Amino acid sequence: MASVMASNMLPEKQFYCPVCEQVFTDPVTTPCGHNFCQACIQSKWEGTNVCQCPACDRSFPSRPEMSINIAFKELADTFKQMIVCSSAAPLSSAQPGEVVCDVCIKEKQKAVERRAEEFISELQQEITELQRRNTEMEELKNTEDHLHLLQHLPSITSPPPTKEWMEINIPPELCVGTVRRALSKVERTLMNEMENLKKEGDTKMKRMQKYAVDVVLDPDTAHPNIVLTADGKQAGRGELLHVVPDNPQRFDPVICVLAKQGYISGRFYFQVSVGQKTFWDLGVVKGSVNRKGMITSKPENGYWTVRLRNGDEYRALDSPSVRLPLKEKPEIVGVFTDYDKGTVSFFDVEARSHIYTFTGCLFSEKVYPFFSPGVCDEGKNKGPLIITTVNHES
C-alpha cells in the first residue's frame, strides 16, 4: 500500500529533493525559491567558488545563509508519515466469516488518494504564498528606504487567501494533524511579522511628518469658482463665479489653486482633509505650468497628482495613469515630496498606509502644493479641501 500511495503522489515533487531524489530531510530554500536537503546543497557547494542552484543554475555572488525551513520540514515529515500510515493501516479488513471485495478496496483506495492529492496541491499553493510573503517581509525588514517599505506594505499586510482547512473532511489515515499545526504556526508568525511591519511603517511616516510645512493657499492663483477662507487653509467650490483680476497666475477654466510658497530643494510634507468629497485632485506642480485653457495632469507637463472621481475612482496621474484600488476611502491625505531624490508620495494618514509614489521626478524649478476641490457633483461634493495641522503626538 505504501508503494501504491507513494507512486500515486509522485507528481507532488515538491516533497522530493532534486539532488538525492528522496523525501526532504531538513529542507532549506535558496534565494531563487528552490528547496533542497540541507546536507545535499551543502555537499553540492562544498569546495566551489561559485554557488549555483542545482535546479535553475542561478549563481549567487556569495554563499547564501540558509536555515532549515521549519514549516516545510514539518510538511515533508508529515508526507513520510502519510506513506508509513498508508502501508501500516489497510483501508479495510475482513471480519471472521466475511469476504473482502477487492474492487471495493481499490475504489476506496483511489478515492482517498485523489483527496490526498487535492489536499496536498491546495496546501502547497497556500504554503507557497505564505513563503513569498515571508521572503518579501524579510527583505523589507532590512530596507532603509521608507518609501519602498510603505509602497509595498499594503500588498503584504492584506490577509492571505487562506482556505478554511477545518471545513475539509480528511480521513484520519492522512495524518494531517501535523500539517494543520505547521500551517497555524506559519500564519501566527506571519501575522506577528505583519504587525511589526505596520509599526515600522507608522514610525517612518512620523519621520516624514517632521518635514511638515505651513501651507497657505494663494488667492491670485485660484479659479474664480473657488472660495478660499481668510486664513488660506480651505478651498471650496462656489456656486457662482467671483469677480477677480484676470492675472497670468490664475487657473482658468480648470478649477485649481496653488499654495503661496514653493520649494526648490529639500523635503516638505503637508496633509489635506478630503472628508467625504466625491471629486478632488492633490499633489505638487511646477511653478511654470500652463494655467490657461485645458490642462493635462501628468509628469511631462509638470504635474504629480492623485485624483478622485465619482466617489470611488482613485487614480495616480502618472505616465500612463495608474488606477488605485484602495480598500478604504481616505479622509485625510498626506503628501510628501523629496525634491533632491525626485519623489512625490501620497498616504492615507488615518490608516497609516501608502497610496502611491511618483519616482524619477525631474524637478528643475520651484514646485508648489496643488489643490482642486472638483465639480459640485449634484451637491455631493460641496465640502472644501482643508489643509490640516500635523499632530506629531499621534
Secondary structure as UniProt FT lines:
FT   HELIX           2..9
FT   TURN            10..11
FT   HELIX           13..15
FT   TURN            18..20
FT   STRAND          27..29
FT   TURN            31..32
FT   STRAND          35..37
FT   HELIX           38..45
FT   TURN            46..47
FT   STRAND          51..52
FT   TURN            54..56
FT   STRAND          59..60
FT   HELIX           70..88
FT   TURN            96..97
FT   HELIX           102..141
FT   HELIX           146..157
FT   HELIX           165..167
FT   HELIX           172..174
FT   HELIX           177..209
FT   TURN            210..211
FT   HELIX           219..221
FT   TURN            224..225
FT   STRAND          226..228
FT   TURN            230..231
FT   STRAND          234..237
FT   TURN            248..249
FT   STRAND          257..259
FT   STRAND          267..273
FT   TURN            275..276
FT   STRAND          280..286
FT   TURN            287..288
FT   HELIX           299..301
FT   STRAND          303..309
FT   TURN            310..312
FT   STRAND          313..316
FT   STRAND          322..324
FT   STRAND          332..338
FT   TURN            339..342
FT   STRAND          343..348
FT   TURN            349..352
FT   STRAND          353..358
FT   STRAND          367..372
FT   TURN            377..381
FT   STRAND          385..388
FT   TURN            392..393
//
